[in-house]
Amino acid sequence: MNFPKYVFSTIDAMVGVLSKFLNRFGYMEKMPKNNSIDMSSPKMKSVVMDFQRFMGIEETGSLDTKTMDMMNEPRCGVADNISSRTKRNYKMHSKHSKYSKRYRRYALQGSVWPTKNLTWKVTKYSNRDNLRGRDRDIDRLMEYALNEWSKNSGLNFVRETGNKKAMIEIGWKVMDHSDGNPF
């Protein structure tokens, strides 16, 4: 492997960084400390290919420069995949039985909306001191961002201002917020 701009002191250091990344973003379970990862194993190749598929890059299964570049991009901390561990935790959570409705916080790549006209609303504004009382600013920024997205997606975003439920609900919440990923 040739990674000119990625310098690791040892192969173990590189594998450690890779496994932390893949675990954090839902591609693999956390490895026990005494368990080493074989980068050439079919399982690791499959895990790397899952990441490449999600990122829309060539699925080589190899930790190539393009893959490392994608792993180095700034991003949200929410997992891309829902790992089996997350699913187990979600099922065990008392208010999330198999009969309750599950709210997704994101759509997996490749899924589509059933309509081009989407409603949105902010359901809870931030309580942080630097944002408190800035609801109008947040609304304007959301409208600007969704208008930019609309220009390139073919989707039309309409703000829901009444009591009706919007298709996209935006809220600043902490801990359990009905998506199986408390933070």
N, C-alpha and C positions, 0 to 999 in steps of 0.2 A: 504494500500500500504506500502511496506517495501523497502526503499531505503537506506541501511546502509551507502553508501558512498556519498549520495546526501543529504546535510543538508540545509533545508530551514527554515527560522524563522516562517513562517506561510504557510498554504495551499494556501492562496492568493498569496504569493511570488512565490511558485512553479507554480501555474497556470499562473502568469504573465510571468515567464521565458518561459514556454511552449508556450504560445500564441505568444510571440515575435518570438520565433524560428520558429513556424509553419507559421507565417505570412511572415517572412523574406525569407523563402525558398519555398513560393508559395502554401502552403497547405490550408491556410484559409485567409479570409479577415481580416484586422485589426479591432479589436473590439472597439467600442466607450468606452471612459473612464468610463462611468457610467454603462456599461453593464457587468455583471459578466458571467463567463463561467461555465456551468454545465458539469463537467468532465464525468458524467455518461450519458449524453444525447446521443442519437443515432448519432447526427451530429458529436460530438467530437469523438465518437468511430470510425466513418467512416473516419474522418480526420487522426486519429492516425493509422488506418489500411492502409490508403494510404501511409503514411510515411514508415510503416513497409514493405509494398509490394515493394516500391521503393528500400529499403535497403536490400531486400532479406532475411528478418527474419520472423519468425512465425507471422502471422496476428492475433493477439489476440484482438486488439482494446484497450488494457490496457496499461497503462504507466508502463511497467515492467522494470526490471533492464536492460535487453538486449536492449530495446528501448532507455532508458536513456543513455546507453553506446554509442549507435549509434549517438545520438544527441550530445554527448560530443566529438566525434571524430573530429580532425582537418579537415577542408574542405574548398573548394572554396566558395566564397560568392554568386555564381550564383544560382538562384532558381532551384529546382528540377522540379517543376510543373509550368506551365504557368497559373496563376490564372485568374479568370474572369476579375479582375481589370486590369491586365496586357494586356489581350486581348482587353479590351475596349480602353485602352491607345494606343495600337498598331493600332487599326482600325482608331482612331481619328488622328493619325500622318499623315499629308498630303501626304507624298510620299509613304505611305504604303496602297494603296487602295486594294480592294479585287482583282483587276486585276494585281497587281504587284507581282513579285516573292518574296517569304518570305525566308530569309536565316536563317537556324537554326544554333545555336552555339553549339548544342549538340544533341545527339540522345537519346531518351528515352530508358530506359532499356527494353530489349526484342526485339528491332528493329535490323535488320541485314543489312549489306552492300550487294548489289547485286553481288559483286565480292570479291575475296580474295586478289586481287592485287589493292592496293590503292596508289594513287599519293598524294604527299604533297609538300608544299612549304611555305616558310616564305614570306609573301607579304609586311610586314612593320616591320622593326626592331625598337627596343626601342630607344627613344630619351633621356632617363635618362643618366645623366653624368657617372654613374658607368657602364653602358652597351654600351654607344656610342662607335662605332668603334670596337665592339667585335662581329661583325656579324659571323665571322668564328667560334668563340667559341660557339655562339648560335646554328649554324648549326650542329656542332659536337655533342653538347648536345642533340639536337633534334634527330639526327641519332641514338645516343646511346639509348635514351629513346624509340624510335620506334622499334629499334632492340630488346630491352628487351620485349616490348609488343608483338612483332612478335613471340618470342619464346613460349609464352603461349597462343596466340590467334588463331594461324593458319592463320593470315593475313600477307601479304607481303607488306611492305611500300617502295615505290620508290620515290625518290626526283625528282620533276619536276623542271628543271632548265631553260627551255625556257619561251616563252610567253604564252604557253598553260595554261589553267585554271587547277588547281589541285583539286582533290576531297576534300582534307583537306587543308584549308588555315589558316595559323597562322599569327597573326598580333598583334602588341602592339598598341592599339587604345584607345582613350578616348571619353567620351560622346557618341553621337549617332554613332553606328557602325553597323547599318543595321540588328540588331537582336531583336529590341523591348525592350532591357534592357539597356538604356543609363547609363553609370557610368564613 
